[in-house]
Amino acid sequence: MKPGIHPHYGPVVFRDRAANFAFLTRSTAAGTTTDKTIEWEDGNTYPVIDVEISSASHPFYTGTARVLDTAGRVERFERRYGNREPKRKDKHEHERKGSR
């Protein structure tokens, strides 16, 4: 790698304040987007980035996703439009007419 052209890649803590959840990982965002720090479980101090949502608070991962009542909508659509197939001419119909 060429020296001086790549961003610093180092340890950073991402913290989800809504779920009171944090995890330590490595990122290039450590030195450029935050000046906040946090003392981690290992006793070292790392830059911290606060996020609004993470796997600890996202409904998809937590299993608390709300199921929308779409049954009524689907039934109404079926009633209104049914199982209609678009009217198509027979594939060979135009050939028969043109050959006469």
C-alpha distance (Angstrom), angle and dihedral (degrees) to the residues before:
residue distance angle dihedral
M1 . . .
K2 3.77 . .
P3 3.78 111.8 .
G4 3.78 118.9 -119.1
I5 3.81 100.0 19.3
H6 3.81 100.8 81.9
P7 3.82 124.4 77.1
H8 3.79 119.2 -114.0
Y9 3.81 110.9 -87.9
G10 3.75 110.9 -158.3
P11 3.79 147.0 134.0
V12 3.81 118.2 -59.2
V13 3.81 135.1 168.1
F14 3.79 118.4 -130.3
R15 3.80 111.0 -156.5
D16 3.80 127.1 -163.8
R17 3.79 103.8 -160.0
A18 3.82 94.3 -172.5
A19 3.80 92.3 60.8
N20 3.82 97.2 30.1
F21 3.81 88.2 -123.3
A22 3.80 130.8 136.2
F23 3.78 135.8 173.2
L24 3.77 135.1 -169.5
T25 3.77 118.7 -130.2
R26 3.79 140.2 139.7
S27 3.78 123.5 -91.8
T28 3.78 143.8 157.9
A29 3.81 88.8 -130.3
A30 3.79 92.6 72.2
G31 3.76 101.8 93.4
T32 3.78 101.5 28.4
T33 3.79 107.2 48.0
T34 3.79 105.5 38.6
D35 3.77 142.8 37.8
K36 3.83 93.6 -176.1
T37 3.79 119.3 106.3
I38 3.79 135.8 -166.1
E39 3.77 133.6 -162.6
W40 3.79 107.2 -121.0
E41 3.81 129.5 -149.2
D42 3.81 91.6 -94.1
G43 3.82 91.1 59.8
N44 3.81 95.4 -108.4
T45 3.79 124.3 120.0
Y46 3.81 117.7 -123.5
P47 3.81 135.3 177.6
V48 3.80 111.5 -97.1
I49 3.80 129.5 -147.1
D50 3.81 117.6 -164.1
V51 3.81 114.4 -142.6
E52 3.78 128.7 -168.3
I53 3.78 96.7 -138.6
S54 3.79 136.4 16.5
S55 3.78 138.8 162.6
A56 3.81 88.3 -77.2
S57 3.81 93.9 59.5
H58 3.81 105.3 25.6
P59 3.83 111.5 108.0
F60 3.81 92.6 -135.6
Y61 3.80 92.7 59.4
T62 3.81 97.8 36.5
G63 3.81 95.0 49.7
T64 3.79 93.5 -125.5
A65 3.78 95.1 112.6
R66 3.78 113.4 139.9
V67 3.77 116.2 -121.8
L68 3.77 111.7 -136.6
D69 3.78 117.9 -134.7
T70 3.77 98.3 -114.4
A71 3.81 96.9 149.3
G72 3.77 92.0 89.0
R73 3.76 92.3 48.1
V74 3.79 93.4 49.4
E75 3.81 92.4 47.2
R76 3.80 90.9 49.2
F77 3.81 90.3 50.2
E78 3.82 91.3 49.1
R79 3.81 91.0 49.7
R80 3.77 92.4 47.9
Y81 3.79 99.6 43.6
G82 3.81 104.6 13.2
N83 3.76 120.7 -174.1
R84 3.77 95.6 -41.8
E85 3.73 117.1 164.2
P86 3.76 118.1 -155.4
K87 3.76 113.1 -101.1
R88 3.77 107.7 -106.0
K89 3.73 128.0 -176.8
D90 3.74 116.8 -122.1
K91 3.78 109.5 -88.3
H92 3.79 93.3 -124.0
E93 3.81 97.6 36.1
H94 3.79 94.0 93.9
E95 3.82 90.5 48.2
R96 3.78 91.6 54.4
K97 3.79 92.6 50.2
G98 3.81 92.9 47.6
S99 3.79 95.0 50.1
R100 3.82 95.6 60.5
